[in-house]
Amino acid sequence: MMCRFHKMHGLGNDFVVIDARTQSLPMSRAMARAVADRHRGVGCDQLILLEPSNVADVKMRIFNADGGEVEACGNATRCVALLIGGDIRIETLGGTLDASSTGEGASVDMGTPRFTWDAIPLAYPMDTASLPVGWEGLETPFAVNVGNPHIVFFVPDADRVDLQRIGPIIENDPLFPERVNVNAASIADGRVKLRVWERGAGLTMACGTGACATAVAAISRNLASSPVDVDLPGGSLTIAWAPGGTIRMSGGATHVFKGEIDLEALL
Ligand SMILES: N[C@@H](CCC[C@H](N)C(=O)O)C(=O)O
């Protein structure tokens, strides 16, 4: 079956976006993994499937490169806002989000962060503002759900954390029944430097929900004030949040090219 797609990215976090609003497209885990494969497929961190929605302008389904369907993706939300244009409501598994495209990107209300242990979710009750756990010198992370689960470690220099090695160990720790996205952050001059090991995708050039989670954690611990700029390997996002409120994320989004793939031939 031939299928048109858009290749897009948000700060280098890249997506294959398939618009299935007018023609339904059953998506399996194996198919999503095959499209995302950088050698045998198109290649991306996440496959994004757009479908009709009963509650919003569009439904956005998100599949990690490992094929698993997940609840939220900040960078893809900005890309979809750019693709559709104007002010739109986007239904996701993690909530319905309001987004507006701007000249070179988009601004999105990512909703209210959740802090209770069972909302992260964790395997058992703990103080999520400072989890009494550690992995090889990475200690007392902040846990928050911003549509998807994150933990945030504040370290002297985020560049010195070997996320490629420790990221998958933490992601798959039994403490996190849904697995977890792992953020390593450092603060300098009021800005956040962030690197992210993404659940189901590995190290990416940027993670929008990671930036939201880290900004919430930094503001909650009085390490930064809102709005805060978050510098990721692929570029910067601005995150605004006040306790009790919703998170606003603003930043770039890019349409790279349009293409066509034979989905059946990939399997
Ligand atoms: N790249 C994303 C997050 C994608 C989903 C994440 N890997 C998960 O499994 O929750 C972003 O920009 O937020």
The ligand as an SDF file (V2000), in Angstrom:
LIG
                    3D

 13 12  0  0  0  0  0  0  0  0999 V2000
   10.2570   13.3080   21.5200 N   0  0  0  0  0  0  0  0  0  0  0  0
    9.1710   13.5260   22.3570 C   0  0  0  0  0  0  0  0  0  0  0  0
    8.7050   12.4580   23.2960 C   0  0  0  0  0  0  0  0  0  0  0  0
    8.2960   11.1810   22.5740 C   0  0  0  0  0  0  0  0  0  0  0  0
    7.6700   10.1310   23.4710 C   0  0  0  0  0  0  0  0  0  0  0  0
    8.6040    9.6170   24.5330 C   0  0  0  0  0  0  0  0  0  0  0  0
    9.7520    8.9490   23.9800 N   0  0  0  0  0  0  0  0  0  0  0  0
    7.8280    8.6390   25.4410 C   0  0  0  0  0  0  0  0  0  0  0  0
    7.9760    7.4260   25.2840 O   0  0  0  0  0  0  0  0  0  0  0  0
    7.0940    9.1100   26.3060 O   0  0  0  0  0  0  0  0  0  0  0  0
    8.9420   14.9370   22.7920 C   0  0  0  0  0  0  0  0  0  0  0  0
    9.3640   15.8480   22.0510 O   0  0  0  0  0  0  0  0  0  0  0  0
    8.2920   15.1640   23.8020 O   0  0  0  0  0  0  0  0  0  0  0  0
  1  2  1  0
  2  3  1  0
  2 11  1  0
  3  4  1  0
  4  5  1  0
  5  6  1  0
  6  7  1  0
  6  8  1  0
  8  9  2  0
  8 10  1  0
 11 12  2  0
 11 13  1  0
M  END
$$$$
